[in-house]
């Protein structure tokens, strides 16, 4: 139903939750004092969100943003719903009391990548690395494909295929990029590439290592290999 109608039902306690696409998830930095005024950095992202009756987020799954032409919408939303669903499957099946160890549980599936061809959207490969180098670094089967082929694997749930999704998570002053490795046939998360974190006092926020990239680079490919092992 239309978003406004859904939230009216939530406000009236006629439903328990609303699942919706939030196209402008905002993240605000801490305040920076500059004499007589304070300024903030604000970044935006896109996510599938589960909102409860208190109008707070019960759960959220970030997805790559897409433009008004919606060229990428169907594939990105399909990924988001699969990843969202799998979060709940792991939490319930493993009887987790929080999502603290959720990513580690995803990564327990990483050895399944050995049996699959990993599809990387060609546009997501860093310009400093060639497709030939990608194939040399990654220790499993990997293909750089155009968007049409990448989408087809997702929408048709192709057997024997896995795919990479690079998801930007907005922070106050920057973005952190999570690399999801998904099973195309089942929608299960086979692993996640996450950058290492350190706290930086100079920027008042987290510092991330060089593998915090919105593109597939050498560092990320090495992380994919670690997931396989």
PyMOL CGO cylinders between C-alpha atoms (Angstrom):
from pymol import cmd
from pymol.cgo import CYLINDER

trace = [
    CYLINDER, 0.00, 0.00, 0.00, 1.13, 3.63, -0.26, 0.3, 1, 1, 1, 1, 1, 1,
    CYLINDER, 1.13, 3.63, -0.26, 3.73, 4.54, 2.34, 0.3, 1, 1, 1, 1, 1, 1,
    CYLINDER, 3.73, 4.54, 2.34, 1.60, 7.23, 4.01, 0.3, 1, 1, 1, 1, 1, 1,
    CYLINDER, 1.60, 7.23, 4.01, -1.32, 4.81, 4.44, 0.3, 1, 1, 1, 1, 1, 1,
    CYLINDER, -1.32, 4.81, 4.44, 0.99, 2.18, 5.89, 0.3, 1, 1, 1, 1, 1, 1,
    CYLINDER, 0.99, 2.18, 5.89, 2.39, 4.59, 8.47, 0.3, 1, 1, 1, 1, 1, 1,
    CYLINDER, 2.39, 4.59, 8.47, -1.13, 5.75, 9.37, 0.3, 1, 1, 1, 1, 1, 1,
    CYLINDER, -1.13, 5.75, 9.37, -1.99, 2.12, 10.18, 0.3, 1, 1, 1, 1, 1, 1,
    CYLINDER, -1.99, 2.12, 10.18, 1.19, 1.82, 12.23, 0.3, 1, 1, 1, 1, 1, 1,
    CYLINDER, 1.19, 1.82, 12.23, 0.36, 4.98, 14.17, 0.3, 1, 1, 1, 1, 1, 1,
    CYLINDER, 0.36, 4.98, 14.17, -3.15, 3.65, 14.84, 0.3, 1, 1, 1, 1, 1, 1,
    CYLINDER, -3.15, 3.65, 14.84, -1.75, 0.30, 16.07, 0.3, 1, 1, 1, 1, 1, 1,
    CYLINDER, -1.75, 0.30, 16.07, -3.54, -1.53, 13.27, 0.3, 1, 1, 1, 1, 1, 1,
    CYLINDER, -3.54, -1.53, 13.27, -0.27, -3.18, 12.22, 0.3, 1, 1, 1, 1, 1, 1,
    CYLINDER, -0.27, -3.18, 12.22, 2.88, -4.09, 14.13, 0.3, 1, 1, 1, 1, 1, 1,
    CYLINDER, 2.88, -4.09, 14.13, 5.49, -3.17, 11.52, 0.3, 1, 1, 1, 1, 1, 1,
    CYLINDER, 5.49, -3.17, 11.52, 5.94, -1.44, 8.19, 0.3, 1, 1, 1, 1, 1, 1,
    CYLINDER, 5.94, -1.44, 8.19, 8.51, -2.72, 5.70, 0.3, 1, 1, 1, 1, 1, 1,
    CYLINDER, 8.51, -2.72, 5.70, 9.48, 0.04, 3.28, 0.3, 1, 1, 1, 1, 1, 1,
    CYLINDER, 9.48, 0.04, 3.28, 12.20, 1.41, 1.03, 0.3, 1, 1, 1, 1, 1, 1,
    CYLINDER, 12.20, 1.41, 1.03, 13.92, 4.37, 2.66, 0.3, 1, 1, 1, 1, 1, 1,
    CYLINDER, 13.92, 4.37, 2.66, 15.59, 6.26, -0.17, 0.3, 1, 1, 1, 1, 1, 1,
    CYLINDER, 15.59, 6.26, -0.17, 17.22, 8.84, 2.11, 0.3, 1, 1, 1, 1, 1, 1,
    CYLINDER, 17.22, 8.84, 2.11, 18.69, 7.26, 5.22, 0.3, 1, 1, 1, 1, 1, 1,
    CYLINDER, 18.69, 7.26, 5.22, 20.59, 10.12, 6.85, 0.3, 1, 1, 1, 1, 1, 1,
    CYLINDER, 20.59, 10.12, 6.85, 23.66, 9.87, 9.05, 0.3, 1, 1, 1, 1, 1, 1,
    CYLINDER, 23.66, 9.87, 9.05, 24.81, 12.96, 10.91, 0.3, 1, 1, 1, 1, 1, 1,
    CYLINDER, 24.81, 12.96, 10.91, 28.30, 13.57, 12.30, 0.3, 1, 1, 1, 1, 1, 1,
    CYLINDER, 28.30, 13.57, 12.30, 29.12, 15.05, 15.65, 0.3, 1, 1, 1, 1, 1, 1,
    CYLINDER, 29.12, 15.05, 15.65, 29.10, 18.83, 15.80, 0.3, 1, 1, 1, 1, 1, 1,
    CYLINDER, 29.10, 18.83, 15.80, 32.20, 20.81, 14.82, 0.3, 1, 1, 1, 1, 1, 1,
    CYLINDER, 32.20, 20.81, 14.82, 32.46, 24.17, 16.62, 0.3, 1, 1, 1, 1, 1, 1,
    CYLINDER, 32.46, 24.17, 16.62, 33.60, 27.07, 14.46, 0.3, 1, 1, 1, 1, 1, 1,
    CYLINDER, 33.60, 27.07, 14.46, 33.45, 30.17, 16.60, 0.3, 1, 1, 1, 1, 1, 1,
    CYLINDER, 33.45, 30.17, 16.60, 29.85, 31.30, 16.85, 0.3, 1, 1, 1, 1, 1, 1,
    CYLINDER, 29.85, 31.30, 16.85, 28.38, 28.37, 14.94, 0.3, 1, 1, 1, 1, 1, 1,
    CYLINDER, 28.38, 28.37, 14.94, 28.47, 24.58, 14.79, 0.3, 1, 1, 1, 1, 1, 1,
    CYLINDER, 28.47, 24.58, 14.79, 28.40, 22.61, 11.57, 0.3, 1, 1, 1, 1, 1, 1,
    CYLINDER, 28.40, 22.61, 11.57, 27.69, 18.95, 10.84, 0.3, 1, 1, 1, 1, 1, 1,
    CYLINDER, 27.69, 18.95, 10.84, 28.40, 16.54, 8.03, 0.3, 1, 1, 1, 1, 1, 1,
    CYLINDER, 28.40, 16.54, 8.03, 25.38, 14.64, 6.71, 0.3, 1, 1, 1, 1, 1, 1,
    CYLINDER, 25.38, 14.64, 6.71, 25.52, 11.65, 4.38, 0.3, 1, 1, 1, 1, 1, 1,
    CYLINDER, 25.52, 11.65, 4.38, 22.67, 9.73, 2.81, 0.3, 1, 1, 1, 1, 1, 1,
    CYLINDER, 22.67, 9.73, 2.81, 22.18, 6.10, 1.91, 0.3, 1, 1, 1, 1, 1, 1,
    CYLINDER, 22.18, 6.10, 1.91, 19.39, 3.79, 0.80, 0.3, 1, 1, 1, 1, 1, 1,
    CYLINDER, 19.39, 3.79, 0.80, 17.94, 0.87, 2.74, 0.3, 1, 1, 1, 1, 1, 1,
    CYLINDER, 17.94, 0.87, 2.74, 15.07, -1.52, 3.22, 0.3, 1, 1, 1, 1, 1, 1,
    CYLINDER, 15.07, -1.52, 3.22, 13.79, -0.74, 6.68, 0.3, 1, 1, 1, 1, 1, 1,
    CYLINDER, 13.79, -0.74, 6.68, 11.48, -2.40, 9.18, 0.3, 1, 1, 1, 1, 1, 1,
    CYLINDER, 11.48, -2.40, 9.18, 9.77, 0.25, 11.30, 0.3, 1, 1, 1, 1, 1, 1,
    CYLINDER, 9.77, 0.25, 11.30, 7.87, -0.56, 14.50, 0.3, 1, 1, 1, 1, 1, 1,
    CYLINDER, 7.87, -0.56, 14.50, 5.00, 1.18, 16.28, 0.3, 1, 1, 1, 1, 1, 1,
    CYLINDER, 5.00, 1.18, 16.28, 7.33, 3.56, 18.08, 0.3, 1, 1, 1, 1, 1, 1,
    CYLINDER, 7.33, 3.56, 18.08, 8.41, 4.87, 14.67, 0.3, 1, 1, 1, 1, 1, 1,
    CYLINDER, 8.41, 4.87, 14.67, 11.91, 3.57, 15.29, 0.3, 1, 1, 1, 1, 1, 1,
    CYLINDER, 11.91, 3.57, 15.29, 13.88, 1.16, 13.14, 0.3, 1, 1, 1, 1, 1, 1,
    CYLINDER, 13.88, 1.16, 13.14, 13.49, -2.43, 14.27, 0.3, 1, 1, 1, 1, 1, 1,
    CYLINDER, 13.49, -2.43, 14.27, 15.88, -3.63, 11.56, 0.3, 1, 1, 1, 1, 1, 1,
    CYLINDER, 15.88, -3.63, 11.56, 17.60, -2.24, 8.50, 0.3, 1, 1, 1, 1, 1, 1,
    CYLINDER, 17.60, -2.24, 8.50, 19.35, -3.61, 5.42, 0.3, 1, 1, 1, 1, 1, 1,
    CYLINDER, 19.35, -3.61, 5.42, 21.35, -1.12, 3.37, 0.3, 1, 1, 1, 1, 1, 1,
    CYLINDER, 21.35, -1.12, 3.37, 21.39, -1.51, -0.40, 0.3, 1, 1, 1, 1, 1, 1,
    CYLINDER, 21.39, -1.51, -0.40, 23.36, 0.28, -3.15, 0.3, 1, 1, 1, 1, 1, 1,
    CYLINDER, 23.36, 0.28, -3.15, 21.54, 3.48, -4.12, 0.3, 1, 1, 1, 1, 1, 1,
    CYLINDER, 21.54, 3.48, -4.12, 20.00, 3.90, -7.54, 0.3, 1, 1, 1, 1, 1, 1,
    CYLINDER, 20.00, 3.90, -7.54, 18.77, 6.88, -9.53, 0.3, 1, 1, 1, 1, 1, 1,
    CYLINDER, 18.77, 6.88, -9.53, 15.37, 8.07, -10.68, 0.3, 1, 1, 1, 1, 1, 1,
    CYLINDER, 15.37, 8.07, -10.68, 15.60, 6.01, -13.87, 0.3, 1, 1, 1, 1, 1, 1,
    CYLINDER, 15.60, 6.01, -13.87, 15.46, 2.87, -11.69, 0.3, 1, 1, 1, 1, 1, 1,
    CYLINDER, 15.46, 2.87, -11.69, 17.77, 0.92, -13.98, 0.3, 1, 1, 1, 1, 1, 1,
    CYLINDER, 17.77, 0.92, -13.98, 19.25, -0.91, -11.00, 0.3, 1, 1, 1, 1, 1, 1,
    CYLINDER, 19.25, -0.91, -11.00, 16.23, -0.88, -8.71, 0.3, 1, 1, 1, 1, 1, 1,
    CYLINDER, 16.23, -0.88, -8.71, 14.89, -4.40, -9.24, 0.3, 1, 1, 1, 1, 1, 1,
    CYLINDER, 14.89, -4.40, -9.24, 18.21, -6.17, -8.76, 0.3, 1, 1, 1, 1, 1, 1,
    CYLINDER, 18.21, -6.17, -8.76, 19.32, -4.05, -5.80, 0.3, 1, 1, 1, 1, 1, 1,
    CYLINDER, 19.32, -4.05, -5.80, 15.99, -4.39, -3.98, 0.3, 1, 1, 1, 1, 1, 1,
    CYLINDER, 15.99, -4.39, -3.98, 15.97, -8.13, -4.65, 0.3, 1, 1, 1, 1, 1, 1,
    CYLINDER, 15.97, -8.13, -4.65, 19.42, -8.39, -3.10, 0.3, 1, 1, 1, 1, 1, 1,
    CYLINDER, 19.42, -8.39, -3.10, 18.28, -6.32, -0.12, 0.3, 1, 1, 1, 1, 1, 1,
    CYLINDER, 18.28, -6.32, -0.12, 15.26, -8.49, 0.57, 0.3, 1, 1, 1, 1, 1, 1,
    CYLINDER, 15.26, -8.49, 0.57, 17.31, -11.68, 0.30, 0.3, 1, 1, 1, 1, 1, 1,
    CYLINDER, 17.31, -11.68, 0.30, 19.98, -10.33, 2.66, 0.3, 1, 1, 1, 1, 1, 1,
    CYLINDER, 19.98, -10.33, 2.66, 17.31, -9.02, 5.06, 0.3, 1, 1, 1, 1, 1, 1,
    CYLINDER, 17.31, -9.02, 5.06, 15.54, -12.37, 5.13, 0.3, 1, 1, 1, 1, 1, 1,
    CYLINDER, 15.54, -12.37, 5.13, 18.80, -14.24, 5.71, 0.3, 1, 1, 1, 1, 1, 1,
    CYLINDER, 18.80, -14.24, 5.71, 19.64, -11.99, 8.68, 0.3, 1, 1, 1, 1, 1, 1,
    CYLINDER, 19.64, -11.99, 8.68, 16.47, -13.17, 10.40, 0.3, 1, 1, 1, 1, 1, 1,
    CYLINDER, 16.47, -13.17, 10.40, 17.07, -16.80, 9.43, 0.3, 1, 1, 1, 1, 1, 1,
    CYLINDER, 17.07, -16.80, 9.43, 20.50, -16.75, 11.06, 0.3, 1, 1, 1, 1, 1, 1,
    CYLINDER, 20.50, -16.75, 11.06, 19.32, -14.91, 14.17, 0.3, 1, 1, 1, 1, 1, 1,
    CYLINDER, 19.32, -14.91, 14.17, 16.52, -17.41, 14.74, 0.3, 1, 1, 1, 1, 1, 1,
    CYLINDER, 16.52, -17.41, 14.74, 18.31, -20.62, 13.69, 0.3, 1, 1, 1, 1, 1, 1,
    CYLINDER, 18.31, -20.62, 13.69, 21.44, -19.79, 15.73, 0.3, 1, 1, 1, 1, 1, 1,
    CYLINDER, 21.44, -19.79, 15.73, 19.32, -18.38, 18.58, 0.3, 1, 1, 1, 1, 1, 1,
    CYLINDER, 19.32, -18.38, 18.58, 21.37, -15.19, 18.64, 0.3, 1, 1, 1, 1, 1, 1,
    CYLINDER, 21.37, -15.19, 18.64, 20.33, -12.68, 21.28, 0.3, 1, 1, 1, 1, 1, 1,
    CYLINDER, 20.33, -12.68, 21.28, 21.80, -9.78, 19.29, 0.3, 1, 1, 1, 1, 1, 1,
    CYLINDER, 21.80, -9.78, 19.29, 23.31, -9.13, 15.88, 0.3, 1, 1, 1, 1, 1, 1,
    CYLINDER, 23.31, -9.13, 15.88, 26.82, -8.68, 17.32, 0.3, 1, 1, 1, 1, 1, 1,
    CYLINDER, 26.82, -8.68, 17.32, 28.12, -11.95, 15.86, 0.3, 1, 1, 1, 1, 1, 1,
    CYLINDER, 28.12, -11.95, 15.86, 25.92, -11.91, 12.81, 0.3, 1, 1, 1, 1, 1, 1,
    CYLINDER, 25.92, -11.91, 12.81, 28.65, -11.20, 10.25, 0.3, 1, 1, 1, 1, 1, 1,
    CYLINDER, 28.65, -11.20, 10.25, 30.87, -13.94, 11.67, 0.3, 1, 1, 1, 1, 1, 1,
    CYLINDER, 30.87, -13.94, 11.67, 27.99, -16.37, 11.19, 0.3, 1, 1, 1, 1, 1, 1,
    CYLINDER, 27.99, -16.37, 11.19, 27.63, -15.27, 7.56, 0.3, 1, 1, 1, 1, 1, 1,
    CYLINDER, 27.63, -15.27, 7.56, 31.33, -15.89, 6.99, 0.3, 1, 1, 1, 1, 1, 1,
    CYLINDER, 31.33, -15.89, 6.99, 31.03, -19.50, 8.14, 0.3, 1, 1, 1, 1, 1, 1,
    CYLINDER, 31.03, -19.50, 8.14, 29.48, -20.12, 4.70, 0.3, 1, 1, 1, 1, 1, 1,
    CYLINDER, 29.48, -20.12, 4.70, 32.53, -18.79, 2.86, 0.3, 1, 1, 1, 1, 1, 1,
    CYLINDER, 32.53, -18.79, 2.86, 33.96, -22.16, 1.83, 0.3, 1, 1, 1, 1, 1, 1,
    CYLINDER, 33.96, -22.16, 1.83, 30.91, -22.65, -0.41, 0.3, 1, 1, 1, 1, 1, 1,
    CYLINDER, 30.91, -22.65, -0.41, 32.45, -20.04, -2.73, 0.3, 1, 1, 1, 1, 1, 1,
    CYLINDER, 32.45, -20.04, -2.73, 34.90, -22.72, -3.91, 0.3, 1, 1, 1, 1, 1, 1,
    CYLINDER, 34.90, -22.72, -3.91, 32.04, -24.46, -5.68, 0.3, 1, 1, 1, 1, 1, 1,
    CYLINDER, 32.04, -24.46, -5.68, 30.61, -21.38, -7.38, 0.3, 1, 1, 1, 1, 1, 1,
    CYLINDER, 30.61, -21.38, -7.38, 31.45, -18.89, -10.09, 0.3, 1, 1, 1, 1, 1, 1,
    CYLINDER, 31.45, -18.89, -10.09, 31.64, -15.43, -8.52, 0.3, 1, 1, 1, 1, 1, 1,
    CYLINDER, 31.64, -15.43, -8.52, 30.12, -12.69, -10.68, 0.3, 1, 1, 1, 1, 1, 1,
    CYLINDER, 30.12, -12.69, -10.68, 31.51, -9.18, -10.30, 0.3, 1, 1, 1, 1, 1, 1,
    CYLINDER, 31.51, -9.18, -10.30, 29.76, -6.26, -11.92, 0.3, 1, 1, 1, 1, 1, 1,
    CYLINDER, 29.76, -6.26, -11.92, 32.39, -4.93, -14.33, 0.3, 1, 1, 1, 1, 1, 1,
    CYLINDER, 32.39, -4.93, -14.33, 31.64, -1.34, -13.31, 0.3, 1, 1, 1, 1, 1, 1,
    CYLINDER, 31.64, -1.34, -13.31, 32.60, -2.18, -9.72, 0.3, 1, 1, 1, 1, 1, 1,
    CYLINDER, 32.60, -2.18, -9.72, 36.16, -3.24, -10.58, 0.3, 1, 1, 1, 1, 1, 1,
    CYLINDER, 36.16, -3.24, -10.58, 38.66, -0.55, -9.60, 0.3, 1, 1, 1, 1, 1, 1,
    CYLINDER, 38.66, -0.55, -9.60, 40.23, 1.23, -12.54, 0.3, 1, 1, 1, 1, 1, 1,
    CYLINDER, 40.23, 1.23, -12.54, 43.72, 0.44, -11.23, 0.3, 1, 1, 1, 1, 1, 1,
    CYLINDER, 43.72, 0.44, -11.23, 43.20, -3.30, -11.63, 0.3, 1, 1, 1, 1, 1, 1,
    CYLINDER, 43.20, -3.30, -11.63, 42.54, -5.23, -14.83, 0.3, 1, 1, 1, 1, 1, 1,
    CYLINDER, 42.54, -5.23, -14.83, 40.11, -8.09, -15.31, 0.3, 1, 1, 1, 1, 1, 1,
    CYLINDER, 40.11, -8.09, -15.31, 43.11, -10.36, -15.95, 0.3, 1, 1, 1, 1, 1, 1,
    CYLINDER, 43.11, -10.36, -15.95, 44.61, -9.34, -12.59, 0.3, 1, 1, 1, 1, 1, 1,
    CYLINDER, 44.61, -9.34, -12.59, 41.28, -9.97, -10.88, 0.3, 1, 1, 1, 1, 1, 1,
    CYLINDER, 41.28, -9.97, -10.88, 41.31, -13.55, -12.20, 0.3, 1, 1, 1, 1, 1, 1,
    CYLINDER, 41.31, -13.55, -12.20, 44.90, -14.03, -11.08, 0.3, 1, 1, 1, 1, 1, 1,
    CYLINDER, 44.90, -14.03, -11.08, 44.30, -12.79, -7.53, 0.3, 1, 1, 1, 1, 1, 1,
    CYLINDER, 44.30, -12.79, -7.53, 40.98, -14.50, -6.80, 0.3, 1, 1, 1, 1, 1, 1,
    CYLINDER, 40.98, -14.50, -6.80, 41.58, -18.17, -6.05, 0.3, 1, 1, 1, 1, 1, 1,
    CYLINDER, 41.58, -18.17, -6.05, 38.19, -19.42, -7.25, 0.3, 1, 1, 1, 1, 1, 1,
    CYLINDER, 38.19, -19.42, -7.25, 36.18, -19.03, -10.42, 0.3, 1, 1, 1, 1, 1, 1,
    CYLINDER, 36.18, -19.03, -10.42, 35.35, -15.40, -11.14, 0.3, 1, 1, 1, 1, 1, 1,
    CYLINDER, 35.35, -15.40, -11.14, 33.83, -13.48, -14.04, 0.3, 1, 1, 1, 1, 1, 1,
    CYLINDER, 33.83, -13.48, -14.04, 33.51, -9.75, -14.69, 0.3, 1, 1, 1, 1, 1, 1,
    CYLINDER, 33.51, -9.75, -14.69, 30.11, -9.28, -16.29, 0.3, 1, 1, 1, 1, 1, 1,
    CYLINDER, 30.11, -9.28, -16.29, 27.90, -6.45, -17.58, 0.3, 1, 1, 1, 1, 1, 1,
    CYLINDER, 27.90, -6.45, -17.58, 24.91, -5.40, -15.53, 0.3, 1, 1, 1, 1, 1, 1,
    CYLINDER, 24.91, -5.40, -15.53, 22.42, -7.38, -17.63, 0.3, 1, 1, 1, 1, 1, 1,
    CYLINDER, 22.42, -7.38, -17.63, 24.19, -10.67, -16.88, 0.3, 1, 1, 1, 1, 1, 1,
    CYLINDER, 24.19, -10.67, -16.88, 24.69, -9.78, -13.21, 0.3, 1, 1, 1, 1, 1, 1,
    CYLINDER, 24.69, -9.78, -13.21, 21.00, -8.95, -12.83, 0.3, 1, 1, 1, 1, 1, 1,
    CYLINDER, 21.00, -8.95, -12.83, 19.94, -12.10, -14.67, 0.3, 1, 1, 1, 1, 1, 1,
    CYLINDER, 19.94, -12.10, -14.67, 21.83, -14.30, -12.21, 0.3, 1, 1, 1, 1, 1, 1,
    CYLINDER, 21.83, -14.30, -12.21, 20.02, -12.62, -9.31, 0.3, 1, 1, 1, 1, 1, 1,
    CYLINDER, 20.02, -12.62, -9.31, 16.53, -12.50, -10.73, 0.3, 1, 1, 1, 1, 1, 1,
    CYLINDER, 16.53, -12.50, -10.73, 16.60, -16.01, -12.20, 0.3, 1, 1, 1, 1, 1, 1,
    CYLINDER, 16.60, -16.01, -12.20, 18.34, -17.46, -9.11, 0.3, 1, 1, 1, 1, 1, 1,
    CYLINDER, 18.34, -17.46, -9.11, 20.95, -19.20, -11.19, 0.3, 1, 1, 1, 1, 1, 1,
    CYLINDER, 20.95, -19.20, -11.19, 22.51, -22.33, -9.71, 0.3, 1, 1, 1, 1, 1, 1,
    CYLINDER, 22.51, -22.33, -9.71, 26.26, -22.46, -9.25, 0.3, 1, 1, 1, 1, 1, 1,
    CYLINDER, 26.26, -22.46, -9.25, 26.60, -18.67, -9.23, 0.3, 1, 1, 1, 1, 1, 1,
    CYLINDER, 26.60, -18.67, -9.23, 27.52, -16.22, -6.51, 0.3, 1, 1, 1, 1, 1, 1,
    CYLINDER, 27.52, -16.22, -6.51, 27.67, -12.46, -6.89, 0.3, 1, 1, 1, 1, 1, 1,
    CYLINDER, 27.67, -12.46, -6.89, 29.29, -9.44, -5.26, 0.3, 1, 1, 1, 1, 1, 1,
    CYLINDER, 29.29, -9.44, -5.26, 27.30, -6.43, -4.05, 0.3, 1, 1, 1, 1, 1, 1,
    CYLINDER, 27.30, -6.43, -4.05, 29.15, -3.35, -2.81, 0.3, 1, 1, 1, 1, 1, 1,
    CYLINDER, 29.15, -3.35, -2.81, 26.97, -1.54, -0.28, 0.3, 1, 1, 1, 1, 1, 1,
    CYLINDER, 26.97, -1.54, -0.28, 27.78, 1.95, 1.05, 0.3, 1, 1, 1, 1, 1, 1,
    CYLINDER, 27.78, 1.95, 1.05, 26.78, 2.54, 4.68, 0.3, 1, 1, 1, 1, 1, 1,
    CYLINDER, 26.78, 2.54, 4.68, 26.51, 6.28, 5.46, 0.3, 1, 1, 1, 1, 1, 1,
    CYLINDER, 26.51, 6.28, 5.46, 28.38, 7.58, 8.49, 0.3, 1, 1, 1, 1, 1, 1,
    CYLINDER, 28.38, 7.58, 8.49, 28.50, 11.14, 9.70, 0.3, 1, 1, 1, 1, 1, 1,
    CYLINDER, 28.50, 11.14, 9.70, 31.46, 12.21, 7.64, 0.3, 1, 1, 1, 1, 1, 1,
    CYLINDER, 31.46, 12.21, 7.64, 32.18, 9.30, 5.34, 0.3, 1, 1, 1, 1, 1, 1,
    CYLINDER, 32.18, 9.30, 5.34, 30.96, 5.93, 4.11, 0.3, 1, 1, 1, 1, 1, 1,
    CYLINDER, 30.96, 5.93, 4.11, 31.96, 2.42, 5.03, 0.3, 1, 1, 1, 1, 1, 1,
    CYLINDER, 31.96, 2.42, 5.03, 31.64, -0.11, 2.22, 0.3, 1, 1, 1, 1, 1, 1,
    CYLINDER, 31.64, -0.11, 2.22, 30.51, -3.68, 2.90, 0.3, 1, 1, 1, 1, 1, 1,
    CYLINDER, 30.51, -3.68, 2.90, 31.10, -6.26, 0.21, 0.3, 1, 1, 1, 1, 1, 1,
    CYLINDER, 31.10, -6.26, 0.21, 28.36, -8.89, 0.29, 0.3, 1, 1, 1, 1, 1, 1,
    CYLINDER, 28.36, -8.89, 0.29, 29.03, -12.22, -1.40, 0.3, 1, 1, 1, 1, 1, 1,
    CYLINDER, 29.03, -12.22, -1.40, 25.65, -13.76, -2.16, 0.3, 1, 1, 1, 1, 1, 1,
    CYLINDER, 25.65, -13.76, -2.16, 24.46, -17.17, -3.35, 0.3, 1, 1, 1, 1, 1, 1,
    CYLINDER, 24.46, -17.17, -3.35, 22.42, -16.34, -6.44, 0.3, 1, 1, 1, 1, 1, 1,
    CYLINDER, 22.42, -16.34, -6.44, 20.22, -19.44, -6.21, 0.3, 1, 1, 1, 1, 1, 1,
    CYLINDER, 20.22, -19.44, -6.21, 19.27, -19.27, -2.54, 0.3, 1, 1, 1, 1, 1, 1,
    CYLINDER, 19.27, -19.27, -2.54, 19.79, -15.64, -1.52, 0.3, 1, 1, 1, 1, 1, 1,
    CYLINDER, 19.79, -15.64, -1.52, 22.05, -16.73, 1.33, 0.3, 1, 1, 1, 1, 1, 1,
    CYLINDER, 22.05, -16.73, 1.33, 24.97, -14.55, 2.39, 0.3, 1, 1, 1, 1, 1, 1,
    CYLINDER, 24.97, -14.55, 2.39, 28.17, -16.53, 1.84, 0.3, 1, 1, 1, 1, 1, 1,
    CYLINDER, 28.17, -16.53, 1.84, 30.43, -13.95, 3.37, 0.3, 1, 1, 1, 1, 1, 1,
    CYLINDER, 30.43, -13.95, 3.37, 31.05, -10.28, 3.95, 0.3, 1, 1, 1, 1, 1, 1,
    CYLINDER, 31.05, -10.28, 3.95, 34.16, -8.26, 3.32, 0.3, 1, 1, 1, 1, 1, 1,
    CYLINDER, 34.16, -8.26, 3.32, 34.54, -5.56, 5.97, 0.3, 1, 1, 1, 1, 1, 1,
    CYLINDER, 34.54, -5.56, 5.97, 37.36, -3.04, 6.42, 0.3, 1, 1, 1, 1, 1, 1,
    CYLINDER, 37.36, -3.04, 6.42, 39.40, -3.02, 9.59, 0.3, 1, 1, 1, 1, 1, 1,
    CYLINDER, 39.40, -3.02, 9.59, 38.53, -0.17, 11.94, 0.3, 1, 1, 1, 1, 1, 1,
    CYLINDER, 38.53, -0.17, 11.94, 40.55, 2.17, 14.14, 0.3, 1, 1, 1, 1, 1, 1,
    CYLINDER, 40.55, 2.17, 14.14, 39.39, 5.28, 15.97, 0.3, 1, 1, 1, 1, 1, 1,
    CYLINDER, 39.39, 5.28, 15.97, 40.77, 8.53, 14.60, 0.3, 1, 1, 1, 1, 1, 1,
    CYLINDER, 40.77, 8.53, 14.60, 40.77, 11.49, 16.96, 0.3, 1, 1, 1, 1, 1, 1,
    CYLINDER, 40.77, 11.49, 16.96, 41.58, 13.90, 14.14, 0.3, 1, 1, 1, 1, 1, 1,
    CYLINDER, 41.58, 13.90, 14.14, 38.27, 13.37, 12.41, 0.3, 1, 1, 1, 1, 1, 1,
    CYLINDER, 38.27, 13.37, 12.41, 36.29, 12.36, 15.47, 0.3, 1, 1, 1, 1, 1, 1,
    CYLINDER, 36.29, 12.36, 15.47, 35.10, 9.22, 13.74, 0.3, 1, 1, 1, 1, 1, 1,
    CYLINDER, 35.10, 9.22, 13.74, 36.27, 5.81, 12.65, 0.3, 1, 1, 1, 1, 1, 1,
    CYLINDER, 36.27, 5.81, 12.65, 39.22, 5.36, 10.34, 0.3, 1, 1, 1, 1, 1, 1,
    CYLINDER, 39.22, 5.36, 10.34, 39.07, 2.48, 7.89, 0.3, 1, 1, 1, 1, 1, 1,
    CYLINDER, 39.07, 2.48, 7.89, 41.84, 0.59, 6.18, 0.3, 1, 1, 1, 1, 1, 1,
    CYLINDER, 41.84, 0.59, 6.18, 42.50, 0.78, 2.45, 0.3, 1, 1, 1, 1, 1, 1,
    CYLINDER, 42.50, 0.78, 2.45, 40.15, -2.11, 1.76, 0.3, 1, 1, 1, 1, 1, 1,
    CYLINDER, 40.15, -2.11, 1.76, 37.29, 0.26, 2.58, 0.3, 1, 1, 1, 1, 1, 1,
    CYLINDER, 37.29, 0.26, 2.58, 36.60, 0.76, -1.09, 0.3, 1, 1, 1, 1, 1, 1,
    CYLINDER, 36.60, 0.76, -1.09, 33.45, 1.22, -3.10, 0.3, 1, 1, 1, 1, 1, 1,
    CYLINDER, 33.45, 1.22, -3.10, 35.15, -0.82, -5.80, 0.3, 1, 1, 1, 1, 1, 1,
    CYLINDER, 35.15, -0.82, -5.80, 36.55, -4.32, -6.02, 0.3, 1, 1, 1, 1, 1, 1,
    CYLINDER, 36.55, -4.32, -6.02, 40.31, -3.90, -5.63, 0.3, 1, 1, 1, 1, 1, 1,
    CYLINDER, 40.31, -3.90, -5.63, 43.25, -6.14, -4.76, 0.3, 1, 1, 1, 1, 1, 1,
    CYLINDER, 43.25, -6.14, -4.76, 42.68, -5.83, -1.00, 0.3, 1, 1, 1, 1, 1, 1,
    CYLINDER, 42.68, -5.83, -1.00, 39.04, -6.85, -1.32, 0.3, 1, 1, 1, 1, 1, 1,
    CYLINDER, 39.04, -6.85, -1.32, 39.87, -9.81, -3.53, 0.3, 1, 1, 1, 1, 1, 1,
    CYLINDER, 39.87, -9.81, -3.53, 42.29, -11.01, -0.87, 0.3, 1, 1, 1, 1, 1, 1,
    CYLINDER, 42.29, -11.01, -0.87, 39.47, -10.79, 1.67, 0.3, 1, 1, 1, 1, 1, 1,
    CYLINDER, 39.47, -10.79, 1.67, 37.26, -12.88, -0.63, 0.3, 1, 1, 1, 1, 1, 1,
    CYLINDER, 37.26, -12.88, -0.63, 40.04, -15.50, -0.66, 0.3, 1, 1, 1, 1, 1, 1,
    CYLINDER, 40.04, -15.50, -0.66, 40.16, -15.47, 3.14, 0.3, 1, 1, 1, 1, 1, 1,
    CYLINDER, 40.16, -15.47, 3.14, 36.41, -16.08, 3.24, 0.3, 1, 1, 1, 1, 1, 1,
    CYLINDER, 36.41, -16.08, 3.24, 36.84, -19.12, 1.00, 0.3, 1, 1, 1, 1, 1, 1,
    CYLINDER, 36.84, -19.12, 1.00, 39.43, -20.53, 3.42, 0.3, 1, 1, 1, 1, 1, 1,
]
cmd.load_cgo(trace, "trace")
